[in-house]
Amino acid sequence: ICLAHPHQPVLQGSCLVCHDAHGSANPLILKSAEQELCLSCHDKAYKSDSSKTENIGRLVKGKMIPHSAIEGGGCLVCHRSHGSDYPSLLVDLYPEEDYLAVSTESFRLCFQCHDTDLLEAEETEWGTNFRDGKLNLHRLHINGNKGRNCRMCHNLHGSQQKFLMEEQVAFGNWEMKMNFISE
């Protein structure tokens, strides 16, 4: 496979991990429904020689609030099942760095669904609820050459808090508790 980031079962030629060669009631002859199938491996954490499988199940099950993309469309809204030219099998560009010069281009994946006013509008009444009056606090936090990656405050898969807010955020060597209050 000629992708920069192939899915390990594909790389190993293990098609039957996900597909039923004799047929299936599921689309694409999948062994089970998409999210159930993905979580059959991604519901535990382990390391192999070539990859780390994240425990995503803990973020989308039970009392967790999953990302609406997962609820509305499943894993394949953001990830490619066979492989991708982007890290983490993503369907489009999402930066790996925590601090960077932020632009809508660097977060193309996010802005397939989210409004660019979240990043670009200095003032807004509807582009984000994270604001002081009309002042867009998202833009304030992520603007400039050392803007913050979304995942520094939000868990991109799921959280126990509204808006996928993290309970604490790393700030250097210090874990800063997020005192998030939703009005």
N, C-alpha and C positions, 0 to 999 in steps of 0.2 A: 504494500500500500504506500502511496507516495504523499502522504500527509505528514506534516511536521509533528503532529500529536495523534497517533493512532490509538484507538481503544485497545487495551491489552488483549481481550478475547479475540479481536479481529487480527491483531498482530500475530497471535499464536495459532491462528487458523481454527479457533474454537467456536465456530458459528453456532453449533448446537447448544451452547450455553444459553443463548437467547431465542433461537429459532427452532421450530419443530419441522424437520424435513418431510414429515408425512402429512402435514396440514394442520391448520388451527382455525378456531373460530375467531381468533384475534387478527387485527390487521397485520400485514407483513409477515404472516405465519409466525408471530411471536408466541412464545410458550404461555404467556399470561398477559394481562393488561399492562400497559406501559409502566406506570408508576410502581406497580407491584413487582414487575420484572426488574426494574432498575434497583429497587430497594432490596431485592433478594441478595444483592452483593453490597450495595451502598447503605446497608442498615447495620454495618459493623465496621470497625476500623482495623485494618491490617496493613502490613507492608510486605511487598514482594521485592524481588531484586530490581525491578524496573518501575514500580509505581506505588502510590499510596492510595488506597480506597478510602474515601471520606465516609464517616458515619452520618449521612444525611437523614436517615430515618429518625434520629432523635430530634431533628429540627422541624419535621413536618407531620409528626404523629402526636396523638394525645392532646394535651392542653396547649400545644404550641400553635402559634398563628403562622401558617405558611405564607410564603410570598404568593401574591395573587396570581402570578404567572404559572406557578405550579398547580394551584387550584383550578385555574381556567384552562390550562393547556397541557399540563404535565411537564416532564423533564425536558422534552425535546423542543420546547419553546426557546430555551437558552443553550442547550447542548446538542451536539451531533453524536449519534450513537456509534457510528463506525470510526470516526476520527475527524480531526479538524486541523486547520492551519493555525488555529489559536489555542493557547494553553487551556487546560481543563475541558477540552472538547467543546469550547464555546462556539456559537454560530457567528459571532462577530467580535470586534475589538473591545477588550476590557483590560485595563492596565493591571500589571502585577505589583507595581510599586505602591507603597503607602502614601508617599508624598510626590507630587508631580505638578507640572504646569497643566492644569485641567482645561479641557476643551470638549465640546460636544463630539468632536472627532475621536478623542481618546476614549470616550465612553459610548461608542456607537451602539453597543449591545443594549445598554440601558435606554437610550433614546429611540429605540425601536418602539417602545411603549410609553415611556415617560415624556412629558412635555419639556422642551429645551428651555422654557422660561425658568425652570428649576435652577438652572445654571446661569443663564444669560441675563435675566431681568433683574435690574437693581431694585426695582419696586414692583410688587405684584399684589393682587388681591385674590388670585385664584391659582397661580402657578405652583404654589406650595403653601402648606399650613405652617411651616417653620419660618415665622416672620415676626417682626416687632412692628406692629401697625402694618404699613405697606413694605417696610424694609425686608428684603429677601435674605434671611439668615443663612440659607443654604449657600447662596452665592458668596456671602461674606466669609464662610468657612472654607470654601473650596477655590476661591479666586486667587490668582497670582502664581508665581513660579513654584511655590511650595504648598499647593492646594492639597487637600486630604482626599484620599480615596473613599468612596461611599462606604466600603466595608469597615472603615474605622469606627463608624457609629451605628451602622446597620448590619444585621446578619442577613445575607442575601438569600438564604433559604428559608429561615423561620426563626421566630423568637417568641418568648412569653409575653412580650410587650407590644403594644400597638406600633404601627409603622416600622416593624422589624427592628426596633431599637435594641442595641446591646445593653447588657446590665452594667458593664464596665468597659472602659476603653484604655488601651495602653497609651501612656504619655511618657515617653522615655522608659525608664526602669520602674515607673510608678503606674499602678493600675488605678485609674480614676473612675470612681463609681458614677454612673449616669443617674442623675436624679430626674428622670424623665417624668413629666406630668402632662397628660393629655387633657385639654379642656374640652 
